[in-house]
Amino acid sequence: MRLIATLCILLLSACVNSPLSKQPIPHRTDSSSINQLAKADFDRMADMELESNTQSLRTLMIKLYKRNPHELAKSNHHSTEKMVAYVFDESTKHQWQFKQLQNKQDIEAIFLAFDANYQGDRVLAFIAGLQTMLAKAHNNKTAFYLTDNLDPQKIYNVARNIEIAAWKLSNSRDVNGNLYLLTNEINETDRNLSFEREFGKMIGRTDFYAIALAEKSQRLISRIAQSLASAVFLPF
């Protein structure tokens, strides 16, 4: 069972990557520690799903700052790497509470990234919103054990919310018709769809785990069809 679950996740990750990309196989530093005795296969899958999605958000944050350096300047940082390290590696200090985001999290922070009146760091608002949304759907935990009980509906809804957030990122414009944040680039000389691929990986991982968890727990998932252009974020 453990081998099958691991192979499924690795296969899914391979499907959403481009043929020429080479990604390291996820490896948890605590994989051989005694706390693994308190984990079932689905707990390890949850560990990998959340850890991999967090890594994708780190990658997206770096990419967004490189495409939108003026946003990094709003946070008074000169180094993208240091800013990303501060946001993700020092979360025990800031607890994902940022004054420039008015301490907003999850969906409220995502909306802030596309608020015409907001003058702060839109990249921070977008990434912090997605990360805290993921965390809340996983009961604000980063490691999972036999006693944990995740809701597959919440996980599934987050996958849909990631789709909506990705659409907003690529389509939301200010009063002058300019995108709030630059992402993919397609022109006569360049074709950069790396943002789209990273979001695809996140959606794929989250969907796969939600469906697998629902099957394991024999709980039904309510699937809601929405047009992305008019979609509303789902509860989680």
Phi, psi and omega in degrees: 000315181298318181295318180297315181298316181295318180296323179297316180295317180294323178294317179299317180297322180293326182293325185270352175276154175289155185301330185268352182280146179238116182248137176292146177291130181302135179222122179273135183292339181260019188297336181250007183280168186293336181292345176293340179292339181264013182244139169265174181302320182288335174291319179292323176297320178296319176305311184292319181298311183290319180296318181292321178293323176296320177296323177296321179292325175298315179298316180296323180295317177298314181297318181295319179293325179291327178276338184226065184299335179296334178288322178298322180297330180293337179265009178059036176243139178260348182240122177299316183298319180291323179295315180296319178297320178298314184295314186267323186272343180247030183294335178293337179275309184270345177054030180058030174249109182243125183301321182290347174260009182059029181062018179285149180225177179038235188297322180298322178290321178298316177299325180298326181297338181241023178272122183300332183271353183281131182251001183272194183286105182289330178295314178300316180300315183294311183290316178298323178297314180294317182295316180289332175293314176300315182299315182294324177292339178255027177060030178056036177241156178244352177222144189234144185225179185302330183278351181281150182222089180277147181264115181298331179295319179295318180296316179298316180298324178296322177300319178293322179293326176295320177300315181296316180298319179296321178295315179299321180299323184272349188232342183287130184231156178277186184295340179267003179085010179266143176298140177296321180224131178279138179228251182299149180230122177230115176213193185294334184248337184234147175218092183247105179246027185295329177295314180301318180294320181294319176295323178299320178295317180297314180297318180298313180298313185293317177299313183300314182293319180299315182292318178296319180294320179296320179295318182293318183270358180057043176247139181279147175252128176278120182260124182248122179271125179223148170282130184301328182295332182238011185292149175248150179295142182268154178292151181212000000 
